[in-house]
Structures are given as C-alpha cells and as structure tokens.
Amino acid sequence: MSSPSHPVAYADPVRTALDIVAGIPLAELEQDPYPSYVWMREECPVAYVPETGRVCIVTWDLCTEAGLNDEIGRASCRERV
C-alpha cells in the first residue's frame, strides 16, 4: 500500500492546528482512509482537513496529549454546545 501525497499549507506563524491545512479529498477518505493516515503520520500528524471540517490527529501520543489537555482536547466540545 503506497501512501498518497497531498498539498499542505502552513500559516505564518502557525498558532493552532487550524493553521496547518491538509488537502485530502473526502472521496479518498471515504473509499480507503488508511493510505492518507499513513501519509499524515509521516508528514503532517496534526492538521485541519477542510473536506471533513475537522482537525485530524493521527498518532497515539498526540491523541493522548490532546485528550489530557483541556485547552486542546475540549475546545471542539465547547464549540458544539
């Protein structure tokens, strides 16, 4: 399984995960997300994916950190309430 390449745009300066944008097509994620996950782990483990409307975090350590850090992990929950 080869991982695809996707465009990534970075704000200057990068302040939040929303400032790192990965251009991953929704159709690709729906068909088979795993090649994109491999690419993200290697190239861009935290990024906003506009096609999903979500910030994706793809490594165990970063997911754990986000879940334990109220400033990181709870922000999206507050926005939905």
N, C-alpha and C positions, 0 to 999 in steps of 0.2 A: 504494500500500500504506500503510494507516494503522497507526500503532503503538498497541497497546492501553495501557491504564492499569492498574497493579497496585498493591496496597497494599504499603507499605514500613514496616517497624518498625525503630526505632533504639534500642539500649540507651543508657543514660545513666550513665557515659560510654561512647562507642564505643572499644573497645580492640583488637578484631580484626575481620576480615571476618565472623566468625560473629555479631557484634553488629549486623549490618545484614542484615535478613531481607526478601527479596522474595517476595511471594505470587504466584508464577507457576504456574499449573496444569500438571501434567505432560502432560495431554492436548493442551494448546496447544503445548507444546514439541515433542511427537511429531508433531503434524499439520503445523505450519509454525513453526519456531523463529525465523525471521528478523524478524518484527514485534516479538517480545519482545526480541531482540538490539538492535534499533533503539531501543526504549524504554530498555533498560538503558544503552546508550551515552549517551543524552541525560540520563537521570535518576539512574542508580544503577549506575555501571560496575563496581563490585565488590560482590557480595552473596552471602549464603548463600541457596540456593533449597532449602527443605526437601523439596519433592517429588522432587528429584534426589539429595538427600543430599550435595550438592557446593557449594563456593564457586565462583561463576561470575565470571570476569574477562573483560570483553568489548572492551577496547581494546588495540591493538598495544603501545603504550607500557607499559601496566600489566602485560601478559603478559610483556614483555621484562624489566621490573623484577622481577617475581615469579620468573622463571626464573633471573635472575642473583643473587638474594638468597637465600642458604641459609636464613635464618630464615623467609622467606616461602614460597619455592618448594619446599622439601624437606620441610616439616612433614607434608604429607599422605602423602608416600612413607614416611616413618618410621612413621606411624601404621598403615600397611598391612602392614609387615613383621612 
